Amino acid sequence: MKAPLPLLLCLLGLSFGAHAQKRKMPAKPDASTVYDSVSKPAVPLGGTQKYAQFLANHQKYPAAAMQKGIQGTVPISFIVEKTGTISNVKADQPLSPELDAEGIRLIKSGPQWTPAQHMGKVVRQRIVVPVSFVMSPGSEVVTVGPKGTPAAPANAADIAASANPDTPPVVAPDKPTRPVGGTEAFFDWIEKNQKYPDLARRRKIQGKVMVEFMVQADGTLTDARVIKKMGSGLDEEALRLIRTAPKWEPATYKGKPLKQKMVLPVLFQL
């Protein structure tokens, strides 16, 4: 006996409805799955700005790469585990052994992360951070003269010429310059002494002013200049802060103090 047509359509409707509802149910996150895209991405502790500041402050340009004049960007990928630690750190697109190794070291030395979440559960996420190495014209590195005595700094544009045996080799300081009391103490000083320009405040301008300066052998900061301008009084305030900042510990080579050029971001946040 055939079922009445309305009843048959009703049964078919229920069948299709149940099937559609079943297809919409998302699969639960697998415990070992590594996600590239999640509903709530992982973030470094302290926020992305502090993380970028950390990377900028702790990056060391390998002397071997400087000698060869190598610069560029190394994408470093890693997994943020459910505990906030990172693993599987590697250079996705190798640039040079020296820069790849420094990019990996830099990321490994960073802070922990707040892990990602997907569908209400903590999951593992793959992150890629580009680490850039740039030798700006006029930047300086230490050279070694006869019998290991420090010679005059060499211009970055002439680094390639150091392959000539008649030219003193380019080397990095044994101990790079650093703020007295550490980087965190220096940025605390910047924050406490910063005077936000009225014009920038009215225009609601905030961001990062990149300042280049020289740390002399006695630790004083000189020759400050803005290399990434923002305007509205922020550039002038950034220069004032660097020029009035406390002394740094100078760079040293074989125990002797040397001057070193630095590039530092001065952050302005409303």
N, C-alpha and C positions, 0 to 999 in steps of 0.2 A: 504493500500500500504506500503510495507516495505521500510525503508530508506536504501540507498546504504551503503554497508559495510564501506567504508572509512569515510563517514559522521558519521555513528554510532560510530566508534572508536574515532573519533575526539570529539564527544559530551561526550563520556565516559571519554576521557582524560581530558577534561575541568572539568567534574564533580569531578574526583579524585584529580585533581590539586587544585581545590578550596577547597576541603575537607582537603587535606594535609596542605594547607596554613593556614586554619582555626585552625588546631590542633597545629601548631607551634607558634601561637600567645600566649605569656605567659599571665597569669592572673595578673591583677594589684594588688599590695600589699594592703591588707586590713588594715584599720587604726588601728584596735585593735589587729592584729595578732602579736604574739611574735615569732621571728625567732631564730633558733639555728645556721643556716648557712646563710650568706649573702654575697653579692658581695664585700662590703666594711665594714669590722667589726668595731664595736665601739672600741675606744681607750681612756685610761685615759688622762686627760689634762696634758701636760708636757711629755708624753711618758711613755712607759712601764718600763723603767729603773728607772725613778724618782718615779713611782708608787710602784715598788718593794722596793725602798729605803724607801719610806714613810711607807710601811707596816712593814719593818724591824725595823725602828726607833720607831714606836708607839705600837708595840706588847708588851703586858704585860702578863707574864706567871702567871696564877692564883695560889695563894699560896696553895689553897685547892688541886689543881691538883698536885702540886709539893710534897705536903705531902704524897699523895697516889702514887707518882712515875709514874703518867700517862703522856705519851707522844705519839705523832703521828701526823697525818695530817687530818684536817677537810676540806672537799670540801665545800666551801660556794658559793651558787648560788644566782644570783640576776638578775633583769631586768634593762637594761639601757633604760630609756624612751627617747622619741623624744626630750625632753628638755635637756638631758644630766644628769638628776638626776637618782638615782637608787631606786628601789622599790623591794618588795617581797624578802627581804634578808633572807636566811635560810640555815641551815646546811643540805646538801643533805644526808650525811651519818654520823649521830651523833656519836661522839667518847666518850664524857663525858659532863655532863651539864656545867661544868666550862669552858672547852675548846671550846665547841660549842658556849657558850655565848660570850666568848672573841673574837672568830673568827667573829661572827656577828657584835659585837661592832666595831671591827677593820675595817671591810669593810664599815660599815655605816659612820665611821668617815673620810673616804677617800675623795679625790677630786672628782669633777664632771668629766664626760666623754664627749668626742665628740661622738654623737650618730651614730649608724650604718646607712648605706644606702643600698638600694636594688632596682635595676632597676630604678636608678635615683631619688628615693624618700627616705626621712628619715623614718626609721622604728624602732620598738622596738626589742631589741635583748637580749637573755638570755646568761649570762656569768657565768662561773664557775671558781673560784679562789681557789687553794689549800692553806690553811693556816697551816704551819707546826709548831709544838711545840716539841722542842728537848732539853733535858737536857744533855749537854755534860759533861763527867767526869771531875771533878775539878771545875765546876761552883759552885758559892757560893750564899747562901741566908742568911738572918738575922735570928738569933734565939733570943728568949727572955729568960733571966735567972730569978732568984728569984726576986720577987717584980717588975717585968717588966723591969729590967735593961738589956741592951743589952749584950749578951754573944758572944763568938767567933762564926764566921760564920761556918755553917755546910756544909760538902761536899755533892754534889748532890747524890752520890752513897749511902750515908747513910740516905737519906731522909725517906726511908721506915721505918727505925728504930725509927723515931720520934713518931710512934704510941705507943711506950712504955711510960707509964706514968712517968717513972723515967727520961725520956729525955725531955729537954725543947722543946716546940712546935715550928715548923718552921713557920715564918710569913713573909709577904712582907713588905718592908718599907712603912711608911705612905706617904712619898714623894720620888719617885725614883730620881736617879741622872739625871742631864741633863746639856747640855753645857750652859755656861753663854751666854745670848743673844738668846738662842734657837738653835734648830737643824739646821735650815736653815743657820744661821750665822756661825755655826761650819763648815758646808760643804762648805760654801763660802770661809772660811779661808783655808780649805784643797785644794780647787781648785786653789786659788791664790798662795799658797806656794808649790804646787806640782811641782816636777822636773821630767819630764818623762825620764826614763833611756834610754840612746842611743841605747843599745842592743835591748830593747823591741821595740823601735821606728823602728829600722832597720828591725826587724822581723815582724813588724806590729802586735804586740801582745797587746791586750786590754782586759779588763774584770774587775773582782772584786776580791780583796784580803780581806779575812775575818781575822780581827785582834781582838784578845781578850786582854783586859787590865783591870786594877783595878783603880777605882776612889777612892782615899783615902779620909779620913774624912776631910782633908784640901782642897780637890778639885783637887789635882795633879793627873796626870795619870802615873801609874807605871806598871811594870810587863807585858809589851806588848809582845805578841807572835803571830805569824801567825798560824792560824788553817786551812786555805785553801790557799795553795801556788799556785803561777803562774810562778815563776822563771823569768829569764832574767832581774833581778834587780828590779822587781816590788815589791817583798816581802820586800826587804831592804828599799825601798823608803816609803812603807806603814808604816813600823815600825818607820822610821825617823819622819814621819809626826805626828804620835800619840805621840811619845816621846817629840816632841817639841811643841805640841799643847797647846793652852791656857787652864787654869784651868776650871773645871766644877763646877757646884753647887752640893755638895755631897748629897747623899741620907740621909734621916732623919727618925728616929723612935721616936715618942713622943717628937719631937723638938730637939733631939740630933743627930748630924751628925754621919754617919756610912760609912764604905767603902762598895763598891758594884762592882761586876765584870760585865763587859760589853763585848758584841761582836758587832763589827761595820764593815760594808763593806766600803773599800776604793776603789773608782772607778777610773779606768784609761781608758780614751777614746782618740783616735787619731782624 
